[in-house]
């Protein structure tokens, strides 16, 4: 009888420890982050593509960024009309997204974009998947 109680106790302790470990692991998972940008081209389109558009993708790789949306035709539903160019870039975390944006590689391209466009951009954390 005593060994059954001991086994039941150990089983309960094991379940409790397992639950605590799973909860701890979930707490360590950071939500993905999304860099979202809406761009209106004000300068020369060819120069923009050559000096910014064709180079920005290479700046993403070290930070795990990947385009989910790049271009595409926006369909206006509400509010102010959308700008002609839109992009959504996914990163593993807010930290990675901010590190990419602040990286020397991207900061070198940023003045090109700023000179040739009107832009709204921001980073949003997404749900843990």
N, CA, C and O atoms as CSV, one atom per row, in Angstrom:
chain,resi,resn,atom,element,x,y,z
A,1,UNK,N,N,0.821,-1.179,0.000
A,1,UNK,CA,C,0.000,0.000,0.000
A,1,UNK,C,C,0.877,1.259,0.000
A,1,UNK,O,O,0.619,2.225,-0.719
A,2,UNK,N,N,1.927,1.211,0.837
A,2,UNK,CA,C,2.821,2.353,0.943
A,2,UNK,C,C,3.513,2.638,-0.390
A,2,UNK,O,O,3.699,3.804,-0.736
A,3,UNK,N,N,3.893,1.626,-1.136
A,3,UNK,CA,C,4.564,1.824,-2.424
A,3,UNK,C,C,3.611,2.434,-3.453
A,3,UNK,O,O,4.048,3.184,-4.326
A,4,UNK,N,N,2.309,2.120,-3.363
A,4,UNK,CA,C,1.336,2.716,-4.277
A,4,UNK,C,C,1.176,4.209,-3.992
A,4,UNK,O,O,1.065,5.009,-4.922
A,5,UNK,N,N,1.163,4.580,-2.742
A,5,UNK,CA,C,1.052,5.992,-2.367
A,5,UNK,C,C,2.312,6.736,-2.822
A,5,UNK,O,O,2.235,7.848,-3.346
A,6,UNK,N,N,3.450,6.113,-2.616
A,6,UNK,CA,C,4.718,6.707,-3.033
A,6,UNK,C,C,4.742,6.893,-4.562
A,6,UNK,O,O,5.177,7.935,-5.052
A,7,UNK,N,N,4.283,5.896,-5.301
A,7,UNK,CA,C,4.241,5.980,-6.765
A,7,UNK,C,C,3.274,7.064,-7.217
A,7,UNK,O,O,3.572,7.805,-8.154
A,8,UNK,N,N,2.122,7.165,-6.567
A,8,UNK,CA,C,1.145,8.202,-6.916
A,8,UNK,C,C,1.723,9.585,-6.642
A,8,UNK,O,O,1.537,10.512,-7.430
A,9,UNK,N,N,2.419,9.715,-5.531
A,9,UNK,CA,C,3.042,10.993,-5.190
A,9,UNK,C,C,4.090,11.391,-6.235
A,9,UNK,O,O,4.127,12.538,-6.680
A,10,UNK,N,N,4.925,10.451,-6.616
A,10,UNK,CA,C,5.945,10.719,-7.626
A,10,UNK,C,C,5.317,11.085,-8.971
A,10,UNK,O,O,5.832,11.940,-9.691
A,11,UNK,N,N,4.213,10.438,-9.300
A,11,UNK,CA,C,3.503,10.739,-10.541
A,11,UNK,C,C,2.980,12.174,-10.521
A,11,UNK,O,O,3.121,12.904,-11.502
A,12,UNK,N,N,2.380,12.575,-9.409
A,12,UNK,CA,C,1.873,13.948,-9.278
A,12,UNK,C,C,3.004,14.975,-9.363
A,12,UNK,O,O,2.871,16.009,-10.018
A,13,UNK,N,N,4.104,14.677,-8.698
A,13,UNK,CA,C,5.266,15.575,-8.748
A,13,UNK,C,C,5.776,15.684,-10.187
A,13,UNK,O,O,6.113,16.775,-10.646
A,14,UNK,N,N,5.831,14.568,-10.886
A,14,UNK,CA,C,6.280,14.561,-12.282
A,14,UNK,C,C,5.377,15.401,-13.178
A,14,UNK,O,O,5.862,16.164,-14.013
A,15,UNK,N,N,4.063,15.260,-13.004
A,15,UNK,CA,C,3.122,16.071,-13.792
A,15,UNK,C,C,3.310,17.555,-13.489
A,15,UNK,O,O,3.301,18.391,-14.393
A,16,UNK,N,N,3.478,17.867,-12.219
A,16,UNK,CA,C,3.660,19.264,-11.820
A,16,UNK,C,C,4.918,19.864,-12.415
A,16,UNK,O,O,4.906,20.987,-12.920
A,17,UNK,N,N,6.000,19.110,-12.352
A,17,UNK,CA,C,7.260,19.596,-12.919
A,17,UNK,C,C,7.156,19.737,-14.432
A,17,UNK,O,O,7.650,20.710,-15.002
A,18,UNK,N,N,6.524,18.782,-15.075
A,18,UNK,CA,C,6.349,18.862,-16.531
A,18,UNK,C,C,5.539,20.081,-16.930
A,18,UNK,O,O,5.884,20.773,-17.888
A,19,UNK,N,N,4.456,20.349,-16.199
A,19,UNK,CA,C,3.638,21.527,-16.478
A,19,UNK,C,C,4.416,22.814,-16.295
A,19,UNK,O,O,4.270,23.749,-17.083
A,20,UNK,N,N,5.246,22.870,-15.256
A,20,UNK,CA,C,6.053,24.063,-15.001
A,20,UNK,C,C,7.076,24.273,-16.118
A,20,UNK,O,O,7.318,25.406,-16.536
A,21,UNK,N,N,7.662,23.206,-16.589
A,21,UNK,CA,C,8.650,23.303,-17.668
A,21,UNK,C,C,7.983,23.796,-18.949
A,21,UNK,O,O,8.512,24.687,-19.614
A,22,UNK,N,N,6.838,23.235,-19.302
A,22,UNK,CA,C,6.121,23.657,-20.508
A,22,UNK,C,C,5.726,25.121,-20.404
A,22,UNK,O,O,5.874,25.870,-21.369
A,23,UNK,N,N,5.225,25.540,-19.248
A,23,UNK,CA,C,4.853,26.944,-19.051
A,23,UNK,C,C,6.075,27.837,-19.204
A,23,UNK,O,O,5.993,28.895,-19.829
A,24,UNK,N,N,7.189,27.433,-18.653
A,24,UNK,CA,C,8.423,28.209,-18.779
A,24,UNK,C,C,8.896,28.325,-20.212
A,24,UNK,O,O,9.342,29.390,-20.638
A,25,UNK,N,N,8.804,27.242,-20.955
A,25,UNK,CA,C,9.213,27.274,-22.363
A,25,UNK,C,C,8.311,28.196,-23.177
A,25,UNK,O,O,8.798,28.941,-24.027
A,26,UNK,N,N,7.024,28.156,-22.933
A,26,UNK,CA,C,6.093,29.044,-23.641
A,26,UNK,C,C,6.392,30.504,-23.328
A,26,UNK,O,O,6.289,31.365,-24.201
A,27,UNK,N,N,6.758,30.778,-22.095
A,27,UNK,CA,C,7.061,32.152,-21.702
A,27,UNK,C,C,8.299,32.672,-22.419
A,27,UNK,O,O,8.442,33.882,-22.595
A,28,UNK,N,N,9.194,31.786,-22.836
A,28,UNK,CA,C,10.410,32.190,-23.528
A,28,UNK,C,C,10.179,32.461,-25.009
A,28,UNK,O,O,11.016,33.098,-25.649
A,29,UNK,N,N,9.090,32.004,-25.559
A,29,UNK,CA,C,8.815,32.198,-26.978
A,29,UNK,C,C,8.390,33.640,-27.196
A,29,UNK,O,O,7.413,34.107,-26.610
A,30,UNK,N,N,9.128,34.333,-28.038
A,30,UNK,CA,C,8.795,35.715,-28.343
A,30,UNK,C,C,7.876,35.725,-29.564
A,30,UNK,O,O,8.030,34.906,-30.470
A,31,UNK,N,N,6.928,36.648,-29.584
A,31,UNK,CA,C,6.053,36.723,-30.746
A,31,UNK,C,C,6.820,37.248,-31.958
A,31,UNK,O,O,7.779,38.005,-31.807
A,32,UNK,N,N,6.405,36.854,-33.144
A,32,UNK,CA,C,7.038,37.409,-34.347
A,32,UNK,C,C,6.716,38.904,-34.440
A,32,UNK,O,O,5.782,39.394,-33.805
A,33,UNK,N,N,7.492,39.598,-35.229
A,33,UNK,CA,C,7.258,41.020,-35.456
A,33,UNK,C,C,7.175,41.273,-36.955
A,33,UNK,O,O,7.782,40.562,-37.756
A,34,UNK,N,N,6.420,42.289,-37.311
A,34,UNK,CA,C,6.192,42.619,-38.711
A,34,UNK,C,C,6.529,44.081,-38.955
A,34,UNK,O,O,5.970,44.975,-38.319
A,35,UNK,N,N,7.449,44.312,-39.884
A,35,UNK,CA,C,7.749,45.662,-40.340
A,35,UNK,C,C,6.778,45.934,-41.478
A,35,UNK,O,O,6.733,45.193,-42.460
A,36,UNK,N,N,6.003,47.003,-41.339
A,36,UNK,CA,C,4.988,47.337,-42.338
A,36,UNK,C,C,5.311,48.718,-42.881
A,36,UNK,O,O,5.560,49.651,-42.117
A,37,UNK,N,N,5.308,48.846,-44.187
A,37,UNK,CA,C,5.617,50.131,-44.796
A,37,UNK,C,C,4.673,50.427,-45.955
A,37,UNK,O,O,4.306,49.545,-46.732
A,38,UNK,N,N,4.296,51.688,-46.043
A,38,UNK,CA,C,3.436,52.191,-47.117
A,38,UNK,C,C,4.218,53.310,-47.794
A,38,UNK,O,O,4.586,54.293,-47.151
A,39,UNK,N,N,4.469,53.162,-49.073
A,39,UNK,CA,C,5.373,54.063,-49.784
A,39,UNK,C,C,4.689,54.705,-50.985
A,39,UNK,O,O,3.995,54.047,-51.759
A,40,UNK,N,N,4.907,56.005,-51.112
A,40,UNK,CA,C,4.497,56.739,-52.314
A,40,UNK,C,C,5.772,57.245,-52.969
A,40,UNK,O,O,6.497,58.048,-52.380
A,41,UNK,N,N,6.046,56.791,-54.159
A,41,UNK,CA,C,7.248,57.168,-54.891
A,41,UNK,C,C,7.137,58.623,-55.348
A,41,UNK,O,O,6.163,59.002,-55.997
A,42,UNK,N,N,8.135,59.429,-55.006
A,42,UNK,CA,C,8.151,60.835,-55.416
A,42,UNK,C,C,9.328,61.134,-56.338
A,42,UNK,O,O,9.396,62.203,-56.945
A,43,UNK,N,N,10.250,60.185,-56.440
A,43,UNK,CA,C,11.436,60.367,-57.278
A,43,UNK,C,C,11.396,59.448,-58.476
A,43,UNK,O,O,10.355,58.881,-58.806
A,44,UNK,N,N,12.531,59.306,-59.121
A,44,UNK,CA,C,12.675,58.475,-60.311
A,44,UNK,C,C,12.536,56.987,-59.956
A,44,UNK,O,O,13.276,56.470,-59.119
A,45,UNK,N,N,11.586,56.313,-60.600
A,45,UNK,CA,C,11.304,54.902,-60.297
A,45,UNK,C,C,12.499,54.000,-60.568
A,45,UNK,O,O,12.790,53.109,-59.770
A,46,UNK,N,N,13.194,54.213,-61.677
A,46,UNK,CA,C,14.350,53.369,-62.004
A,46,UNK,C,C,15.469,53.538,-60.975
A,46,UNK,O,O,16.096,52.561,-60.566
A,47,UNK,N,N,15.712,54.771,-60.562
A,47,UNK,CA,C,16.756,55.025,-59.565
A,47,UNK,C,C,16.373,54.411,-58.221
A,47,UNK,O,O,17.231,53.896,-57.504
A,48,UNK,N,N,15.087,54.466,-57.879
A,48,UNK,CA,C,14.610,53.876,-56.634
A,48,UNK,C,C,14.843,52.363,-56.636
A,48,UNK,O,O,15.361,51.806,-55.668
A,49,UNK,N,N,14.460,51.712,-57.718
A,49,UNK,CA,C,14.634,50.253,-57.812
A,49,UNK,C,C,16.114,49.894,-57.767
A,49,UNK,O,O,16.507,48.963,-57.063
A,50,UNK,N,N,16.929,50.622,-58.506
A,50,UNK,CA,C,18.356,50.315,-58.571
A,50,UNK,C,C,19.064,50.553,-57.233
A,50,UNK,O,O,19.870,49.729,-56.801
A,51,UNK,N,N,18.764,51.668,-56.586
A,51,UNK,CA,C,19.519,52.076,-55.407
A,51,UNK,C,C,18.909,51.678,-54.071
A,51,UNK,O,O,19.561,51.795,-53.033
A,52,UNK,N,N,17.663,51.208,-54.085
A,52,UNK,CA,C,17.024,50.782,-52.846
A,52,UNK,C,C,16.339,49.427,-53.006
A,52,UNK,O,O,16.694,48.462,-52.329
A,53,UNK,N,N,15.373,49.360,-53.889
A,53,UNK,CA,C,14.548,48.156,-54.025
A,53,UNK,C,C,15.326,46.882,-54.297
A,53,UNK,O,O,15.002,45.825,-53.755
A,54,UNK,N,N,16.341,46.976,-55.127
A,54,UNK,CA,C,17.105,45.773,-55.472
A,54,UNK,C,C,18.098,45.384,-54.371
A,54,UNK,O,O,18.644,44.281,-54.402
A,55,UNK,N,N,18.336,46.265,-53.408
A,55,UNK,CA,C,19.349,46.006,-52.383
A,55,UNK,C,C,18.786,45.693,-50.999
A,55,UNK,O,O,19.475,45.101,-50.168
A,56,UNK,N,N,17.550,46.082,-50.751
A,56,UNK,CA,C,17.003,45.942,-49.397
A,56,UNK,C,C,16.875,44.479,-48.967
A,56,UNK,O,O,17.061,44.169,-47.791
A,57,UNK,N,N,16.565,43.588,-49.888
A,57,UNK,CA,C,16.404,42.163,-49.551
A,57,UNK,C,C,17.648,41.568,-48.925
A,57,UNK,O,O,17.546,40.752,-48.009
A,58,UNK,N,N,18.817,41.957,-49.398
A,58,UNK,CA,C,20.070,41.417,-48.862
A,58,UNK,C,C,20.307,41.848,-47.416
A,58,UNK,O,O,21.027,41.170,-46.683
A,59,UNK,N,N,19.715,42.962,-46.997
A,59,UNK,CA,C,19.905,43.423,-45.620
A,59,UNK,C,C,19.077,42.619,-44.627
A,59,UNK,O,O,19.348,42.647,-43.426
A,60,UNK,N,N,18.079,41.910,-45.113
A,60,UNK,CA,C,17.170,41.157,-44.245
A,60,UNK,C,C,17.757,39.843,-43.743
A,60,UNK,O,O,17.521,39.447,-42.601
A,61,UNK,N,N,18.522,39.171,-44.598
A,61,UNK,CA,C,18.994,37.811,-44.311
A,61,UNK,C,C,19.674,37.650,-42.950
A,61,UNK,O,O,19.351,36.702,-42.234
A,62,UNK,N,N,20.599,38.530,-42.561
A,62,UNK,CA,C,21.261,38.331,-41.269
A,62,UNK,C,C,20.318,38.420,-40.063
A,62,UNK,O,O,20.681,38.006,-38.963
A,63,UNK,N,N,19.122,38.953,-40.264
A,63,UNK,CA,C,18.175,39.137,-39.165
A,63,UNK,C,C,16.955,38.228,-39.296
A,63,UNK,O,O,15.998,38.346,-38.530
A,64,UNK,N,N,16.999,37.319,-40.275
A,64,UNK,CA,C,15.908,36.369,-40.456
A,64,UNK,C,C,14.645,36.988,-41.031
A,64,UNK,O,O,13.568,36.401,-40.932
A,65,UNK,N,N,14.762,38.158,-41.624
A,65,UNK,CA,C,13.591,38.817,-42.198
A,65,UNK,C,C,13.217,38.226,-43.542
A,65,UNK,O,O,14.072,37.804,-44.320
A,66,UNK,N,N,11.913,38.206,-43.794
A,66,UNK,CA,C,11.454,37.735,-45.107
A,66,UNK,C,C,10.184,38.495,-45.502
A,66,UNK,O,O,9.318,38.782,-44.676
A,67,UNK,N,N,10.114,38.802,-46.781
A,67,UNK,CA,C,8.951,39.520,-47.290
A,67,UNK,C,C,7.720,38.617,-47.277
A,67,UNK,O,O,7.765,37.491,-47.772
A,68,UNK,N,N,6.640,39.108,-46.718
A,68,UNK,CA,C,5.338,38.449,-46.836
A,68,UNK,C,C,4.525,39.147,-47.922
A,68,UNK,O,O,3.755,38.517,-48.647
A,69,UNK,N,N,4.714,40.458,-48.016
A,69,UNK,CA,C,4.049,41.273,-49.040
A,69,UNK,C,C,5.101,42.222,-49.577
A,69,UNK,O,O,5.832,42.856,-48.816
A,70,UNK,N,N,5.170,42.314,-50.885
A,70,UNK,CA,C,6.068,43.278,-51.522
A,70,UNK,C,C,5.406,43.687,-52.820
A,70,UNK,O,O,5.383,42.931,-53.791
A,71,UNK,N,N,4.873,44.886,-52.821
A,71,UNK,CA,C,4.151,45.344,-53.999
A,71,UNK,C,C,2.718,44.857,-53.940
A,71,UNK,O,O,2.097,44.845,-52.878
A,72,UNK,N,N,2.210,44.464,-55.064
A,72,UNK,CA,C,0.824,44.020,-55.115
A,72,UNK,C,C,-0.111,45.207,-55.215
A,72,UNK,O,O,0.233,46.317,-54.809
A,73,UNK,N,N,-1.253,44.979,-55.738
A,73,UNK,CA,C,-2.236,46.046,-55.919
A,73,UNK,C,C,-3.053,46.215,-54.647
A,73,UNK,O,O,-3.747,45.286,-54.234
A,74,UNK,N,N,-2.982,47.401,-54.012
A,74,UNK,CA,C,-3.809,47.627,-52.826
A,74,UNK,C,C,-5.254,47.929,-53.225
A,74,UNK,O,O,-5.500,48.607,-54.222
A,75,UNK,N,N,-6.170,47.438,-52.467
A,75,UNK,CA,C,-7.595,47.707,-52.697
A,75,UNK,C,C,-8.088,48.540,-51.516
A,75,UNK,O,O,-8.074,48.083,-50.373
A,76,UNK,N,N,-8.513,49.742,-51.801
A,76,UNK,CA,C,-8.941,50.673,-50.755
A,76,UNK,C,C,-10.289,50.256,-50.190
A,76,UNK,O,O,-11.250,50.066,-50.935
A,77,UNK,N,N,-10.359,50.116,-48.874
A,77,UNK,CA,C,-11.605,49.758,-48.206
A,77,UNK,C,C,-12.106,50.867,-47.290
A,77,UNK,O,O,-13.289,51.205,-47.319
A,78,UNK,N,N,-11.219,51.437,-46.479
A,78,UNK,CA,C,-11.614,52.468,-45.523
A,78,UNK,C,C,-10.469,53.444,-45.323
A,78,UNK,O,O,-9.320,53.143,-45.645
A,79,UNK,N,N,-10.789,54.616,-44.789
A,79,UNK,CA,C,-9.772,55.592,-44.422
A,79,UNK,C,C,-9.098,56.221,-45.622
A,79,UNK,O,O,-9.652,56.263,-46.720
A,80,UNK,N,N,-7.873,56.715,-45.388
A,80,UNK,CA,C,-7.116,57.348,-46.467
A,80,UNK,C,C,-6.754,56.315,-47.521
A,80,UNK,O,O,-6.512,55.154,-47.191
A,81,UNK,N,N,-6.714,56.720,-48.781
A,81,UNK,CA,C,-6.331,55.775,-49.840
A,81,UNK,C,C,-4.930,55.221,-49.585
A,81,UNK,O,O,-4.067,55.942,-49.084
A,82,UNK,N,N,-4.693,53.960,-49.920
A,82,UNK,CA,C,-3.369,53.364,-49.707
A,82,UNK,C,C,-2.337,53.954,-50.660
A,82,UNK,O,O,-2.670,54.430,-51.746
A,83,UNK,N,N,-1.115,53.913,-50.245
A,83,UNK,CA,C,-0.018,54.343,-51.117
A,83,UNK,C,C,0.240,53.249,-52.134
A,83,UNK,O,O,-0.201,52.112,-51.968
A,84,UNK,N,N,0.953,53.601,-53.181
A,84,UNK,CA,C,1.105,52.685,-54.318
A,84,UNK,C,C,1.995,51.477,-54.029
A,84,UNK,O,O,1.821,50.427,-54.646
A,85,UNK,N,N,2.939,51.607,-53.109
A,85,UNK,CA,C,3.842,50.498,-52.792
A,85,UNK,C,C,3.680,50.145,-51.314
A,85,UNK,O,O,3.688,51.023,-50.451
A,86,UNK,N,N,3.537,48.866,-51.038
A,86,UNK,CA,C,3.356,48.397,-49.665
A,86,UNK,C,C,4.191,47.144,-49.457
A,86,UNK,O,O,4.372,46.341,-50.372
A,87,UNK,N,N,4.697,46.990,-48.240
A,87,UNK,CA,C,5.471,45.790,-47.917
A,87,UNK,C,C,5.216,45.385,-46.478
A,87,UNK,O,O,4.999,46.225,-45.605
A,88,UNK,N,N,5.247,44.076,-46.249
A,88,UNK,CA,C,5.199,43.510,-44.906
A,88,UNK,C,C,6.358,42.521,-44.823
A,88,UNK,O,O,6.461,41.592,-45.625
A,89,UNK,N,N,7.229,42.742,-43.834
A,89,UNK,CA,C,8.397,41.881,-43.650
A,89,UNK,C,C,8.275,41.225,-42.280
A,89,UNK,O,O,8.072,41.908,-41.277
A,90,UNK,N,N,8.397,39.917,-42.239
A,90,UNK,CA,C,8.280,39.181,-40.976
A,90,UNK,C,C,9.662,38.905,-40.392
A,90,UNK,O,O,10.601,38.554,-41.106
A,91,UNK,N,N,9.759,39.075,-39.068
A,91,UNK,CA,C,10.967,38.755,-38.315
A,91,UNK,C,C,10.587,37.831,-37.162
A,91,UNK,O,O,9.421,37.773,-36.770
A,92,UNK,N,N,11.560,37.113,-36.622
A,92,UNK,CA,C,11.318,36.192,-35.507
A,92,UNK,C,C,10.851,36.920,-34.254
A,92,UNK,O,O,10.099,36.364,-33.454
A,93,UNK,N,N,11.297,38.173,-34.081
A,93,UNK,CA,C,10.969,38.912,-32.861
A,93,UNK,C,C,11.094,40.409,-33.113
A,93,UNK,O,O,11.636,40.846,-34.128
A,94,UNK,N,N,10.587,41.167,-32.178
A,94,UNK,CA,C,10.710,42.618,-32.225
A,94,UNK,C,C,12.181,43.026,-32.179
A,94,UNK,O,O,12.596,43.958,-32.867
A,95,UNK,N,N,12.957,42.324,-31.370
A,95,UNK,CA,C,14.390,42.621,-31.268
A,95,UNK,C,C,15.085,42.487,-32.620
A,95,UNK,O,O,15.896,43.335,-32.993
A,96,UNK,N,N,14.763,41.413,-33.359
A,96,UNK,CA,C,15.386,41.193,-34.675
A,96,UNK,C,C,14.958,42.268,-35.669
A,96,UNK,O,O,15.772,42.745,-36.461
A,97,UNK,N,N,13.677,42.651,-35.628
A,97,UNK,CA,C,13.179,43.680,-36.542
A,97,UNK,C,C,13.878,45.014,-36.282
A,97,UNK,O,O,14.302,45.694,-37.216
A,98,UNK,N,N,13.993,45.377,-35.015
A,98,UNK,CA,C,14.659,46.631,-34.682
A,98,UNK,C,C,16.151,46.574,-34.998
A,98,UNK,O,O,16.729,47.568,-35.438
A,99,UNK,N,N,16.771,45.428,-34.779
A,99,UNK,CA,C,18.197,45.277,-35.100
A,99,UNK,C,C,18.419,45.446,-36.603
A,99,UNK,O,O,19.388,46.081,-37.018
A,100,UNK,N,N,17.522,44.879,-37.423
A,100,UNK,CA,C,17.630,45.064,-38.875
A,100,UNK,C,C,17.505,46.542,-39.238
A,100,UNK,O,O,18.340,47.081,-39.965
A,101,UNK,N,N,16.456,47.195,-38.727
A,101,UNK,CA,C,16.214,48.590,-39.085
A,101,UNK,C,C,17.395,49.475,-38.687
A,101,UNK,O,O,17.750,50.403,-39.413
A,102,UNK,N,N,17.995,49.192,-37.549
A,102,UNK,CA,C,19.116,50.000,-37.047
A,102,UNK,C,C,20.482,49.539,-37.548
A,102,UNK,O,O,21.496,50.158,-37.224
A,103,UNK,N,N,20.524,48.460,-38.334
A,103,UNK,CA,C,21.802,47.933,-38.810
A,103,UNK,C,C,22.487,48.914,-39.761
A,103,UNK,O,O,21.814,49.662,-40.471
A,104,UNK,N,N,23.809,48.913,-39.778
A,104,UNK,CA,C,24.541,49.791,-40.699
A,104,UNK,C,C,24.170,49.538,-42.164
A,104,UNK,O,O,24.128,50.466,-42.972
A,105,UNK,N,N,23.902,48.268,-42.496
A,105,UNK,CA,C,23.564,47.935,-43.890
A,105,UNK,C,C,22.248,48.603,-44.307
A,105,UNK,O,O,22.153,49.170,-45.395
A,106,UNK,N,N,21.244,48.532,-43.443
A,106,UNK,CA,C,19.973,49.157,-43.812
A,106,UNK,C,C,20.046,50.677,-43.670
A,106,UNK,O,O,19.479,51.401,-44.489
A,107,UNK,N,N,20.726,51.159,-42.658
A,107,UNK,CA,C,20.851,52.600,-42.469
A,107,UNK,C,C,21.543,53.276,-43.653
A,107,UNK,O,O,21.307,54.453,-43.929
A,108,UNK,N,N,22.396,52.527,-44.346
A,108,UNK,CA,C,23.050,53.053,-45.547
A,108,UNK,C,C,22.031,53.255,-46.673
A,108,UNK,O,O,22.163,54.191,-47.462
A,109,UNK,N,N,21.012,52.382,-46.756
A,109,UNK,CA,C,19.987,52.489,-47.795
A,109,UNK,C,C,18.878,53.472,-47.444
A,109,UNK,O,O,18.245,54.041,-48.332
A,110,UNK,N,N,18.645,53.670,-46.165
A,110,UNK,CA,C,17.518,54.467,-45.696
A,110,UNK,C,C,17.456,55.877,-46.302
A,110,UNK,O,O,16.372,56.296,-46.708
A,111,UNK,N,N,18.554,56.623,-46.383
A,111,UNK,CA,C,18.469,57.954,-46.987
A,111,UNK,C,C,18.018,57.932,-48.448
A,111,UNK,O,O,17.377,58.873,-48.916
A,112,UNK,N,N,18.347,56.877,-49.153
A,112,UNK,CA,C,17.900,56.742,-50.550
A,112,UNK,C,C,16.380,56.674,-50.588
A,112,UNK,O,O,15.733,57.383,-51.358
A,113,UNK,N,N,15.815,55.804,-49.738
A,113,UNK,CA,C,14.360,55.680,-49.693
A,113,UNK,C,C,13.709,56.983,-49.243
A,113,UNK,O,O,12.715,57.419,-49.824
A,114,UNK,N,N,14.261,57.591,-48.225
A,114,UNK,CA,C,13.683,58.818,-47.685
A,114,UNK,C,C,13.717,59.962,-48.691
A,114,UNK,O,O,12.813,60.797,-48.714
A,115,UNK,N,N,14.741,60.002,-49.510
A,115,UNK,CA,C,14.881,61.063,-50.517
A,115,UNK,C,C,13.890,60.890,-51.665
A,115,UNK,O,O,13.452,61.875,-52.260
A,116,UNK,N,N,13.531,59.632,-51.982
A,116,UNK,CA,C,12.736,59.355,-53.180
A,116,UNK,C,C,11.285,58.976,-52.902
A,116,UNK,O,O,10.533,58.685,-53.833
A,117,UNK,N,N,10.883,58.977,-51.625
A,117,UNK,CA,C,9.524,58.529,-51.297
A,117,UNK,C,C,8.938,59.321,-50.135
A,117,UNK,O,O,9.648,59.995,-49.388
A,118,UNK,N,N,7.628,59.217,-50.010
A,118,UNK,CA,C,6.922,59.576,-48.781
A,118,UNK,C,C,6.543,58.237,-48.171
A,118,UNK,O,O,5.934,57.402,-48.840
A,119,UNK,N,N,6.896,58.021,-46.912
A,119,UNK,CA,C,6.737,56.699,-46.323
A,119,UNK,C,C,6.142,56.763,-44.921
A,119,UNK,O,O,6.470,57.645,-44.127
A,120,UNK,N,N,5.267,55.819,-44.641
A,120,UNK,CA,C,4.848,55.506,-43.273
A,120,UNK,C,C,5.341,54.099,-43.014
A,120,UNK,O,O,5.078,53.192,-43.804
A,121,UNK,N,N,6.049,53.906,-41.919
A,121,UNK,CA,C,6.485,52.550,-41.596
A,121,UNK,C,C,6.489,52.370,-40.080
A,121,UNK,O,O,6.672,53.317,-39.315
A,122,UNK,N,N,6.282,51.125,-39.682
A,122,UNK,CA,C,6.212,50.786,-38.270
A,122,UNK,C,C,6.428,49.299,-38.102
A,122,UNK,O,O,6.371,48.526,-39.059
A,123,UNK,N,N,6.682,48.910,-36.833
A,123,UNK,CA,C,6.856,47.501,-36.487
A,123,UNK,C,C,5.729,47.124,-35.528
A,123,UNK,O,O,5.414,47.862,-34.594
A,124,UNK,N,N,5.133,45.962,-35.779
A,124,UNK,CA,C,4.039,45.465,-34.949
A,124,UNK,C,C,4.382,44.051,-34.502
A,124,UNK,O,O,4.821,43.229,-35.307
A,125,UNK,N,N,4.178,43.766,-33.207
A,125,UNK,CA,C,4.342,42.393,-32.734
A,125,UNK,C,C,3.095,41.601,-33.093
A,125,UNK,O,O,1.976,42.107,-33.014
A,126,UNK,N,N,3.305,40.363,-33.485
A,126,UNK,CA,C,2.187,39.503,-33.844
A,126,UNK,C,C,1.928,38.476,-32.759
A,126,UNK,O,O,2.627,38.458,-31.745
A,127,UNK,N,N,0.956,37.641,-32.951
A,127,UNK,CA,C,0.671,36.601,-31.959
A,127,UNK,C,C,1.722,35.500,-32.010
A,127,UNK,O,O,2.316,35.239,-33.056
A,128,UNK,N,N,1.941,34.861,-30.867
A,128,UNK,CA,C,2.821,33.693,-30.827
A,128,UNK,C,C,2.124,32.582,-31.601
A,128,UNK,O,O,0.935,32.328,-31.407
A,129,UNK,N,N,2.861,31.937,-32.463
A,129,UNK,CA,C,2.237,30.929,-33.321
A,129,UNK,C,C,2.385,29.540,-32.763
A,129,UNK,O,O,1.913,28.578,-33.369
